[in-house]
Amino acid sequence: MTTPPHDDDELFAALKMAAASVLGPPSEHEVQLAQRARDLVAAAGVYDPAELEYDSLVHAAPAVRAAAVRGARELVFHAEDITVHVEVTPELLRCRVEPVERATVSLSTAGGAHQELSAVGGSVFELLDPPAGMVRLEIQSAEMQVATRWIRL
């Protein structure tokens, strides 16, 4: 019986050897596809996920939730070193990024469209007429790249 790998590098080396023994070496076409996939991932940027911690439509008491449906929806996302406060109505999406002072914030739709939010002072950003449907916010600064989890507006 063999000893199992102790770390990821050993595990990947063992998997690579097992796959090579069954499948043989990759074809030139497979190598090109893998390289294109790596290039696409690198071009798209890798974002740390910001988890949804609060959604006024879910967490508020029933009376407050009914008022939230008529007013602004509040969301709070948190990643390792950043908190994103979002307030959204059909006419306006406003977010505040803490503790970042200088960043760019964009909204991505599930269909692939991107819209940059306007900085309105410090760490506050706005977007008029946010699109309905599945969206996420992407925050970039010199220190980090963070994206919120997908939410339905």
N, C-alpha and C positions, 0 to 999 in steps of 0.2 A: 504494500500500500504506500502511496506517495503522500508526502506532507503537503497540506494545502498552502497556497501562497499567503504571505504575511502582509503584503501591502498591495495597493492598486497597480503599481508598476509590474510586480511579479504576476499578478492576476492577468493583466493585459498581455504580458509576454506569453503566459501559458495559453490563453485563449487564441492568440495569434498563431502559435505553433499548432494547436489542435485544429483550427480552421484551415491552415495551410496543408495539413496532412490529409484532410478530407476534400478540400476544394481545389487545391493546387494554387499556383500563383495567380494574382488577378490579371485580367486582360488589360491591354492598353486603354480600351474604352472605359473599363471600370476605374482605372487610375485617374483618367481625365474627369469622370463624373465625381469622384471623391474630391479631387482638387477644386472643381467648380463649386461643390457644396461647401467646402472650407472657405473659399473666397466669398461666397454669399453670406455666410455667417459672420465673417470678419467685417464685411461691408455694412451689414445691418447693425452692427454693434451689439455687445452683450450687456444687458441691463441686469442689475440686481433687482429682485422683486420687492415691491413695497406691498405688504399685506394689508387688506382691509380690516381695520380695527373697529370702525363705527360707521353705521349707515342709519340715518334718522328714519328711513322707511322701515327698518327692521328692529332697531333697538329702542326706539322711543315708545312711551306709553301710548295706548290707543288714542286718547284725546290729542296728544302732541303729534302722533303720526297722521291723524286726519288733517291737522293744521299744516303739517309739512307737505302733504299732497297739494294743498292750495298755495303754499309758499315755497321757500327754498329748501332743497334737499341738502343735507349736510353729510359729508363723508370724511373720514380720517384714515389715512394710510400711514403705515410705519415700516421703515426699513432699518437697517442696523444703526445708522447715524443720522437719519433724516425722518422728519414727519411732514406729511403733505395734508393740509386742510383744504377741502373742496366745498364750495357752495355753488349749487347749480339750480337754475330755473330754465324754462324754455328759451328765455331771451339772453341769458348770460351764464357763463361758467367762470368762476373766480377761484383761484387757488393761492395759498400762501405756503411757501416752502421754508421750513425751519431746520437747521439754523443757517442755511445758505443765503448769502447776500447777493451773489452774482451767479446767475444760472440762465439757461434757456429752457423753456418748457414748451412742449408740443403735444398735440392731441392726435392720436392715431385711431382710425376706425378699422373695424374688422375687414372692410373692403379694401384697405391699403392706403386710404387717403391720409394725408398729414396736414395739420394746420398748426402754425406756431402761435402761441399765446402772446399777447402784448404785455410787456412789463409796464406796470403802472406805479411803481415805486418800491424800492427795496426788494423784498422777496415776494411781492404780490403780482400775479399775472391774471389777465382776463382774455376771454374769447366771447365775442358776440355771436348769438344764434348757434349754440353748439349743436352738432348733429345728434339726432336720436339714434338709438341702436347701441351696439357693443363698441366701447371705446376704452382707451387707456391713456394715461398721461406719461410722458417720457421727460425726465429731468436730467439735464447734463450741466455739469460745472467742471472746473479744473480738477476737483477732487473725486468726482464720482459720476456714475451713470446709473439712474434708477428708473424703473418703470412700475407704475401701479398695476395691480391685477386688473383684468378686463372687467368692466362693469357695464350694465345696461342703463342708458339714459332714457 
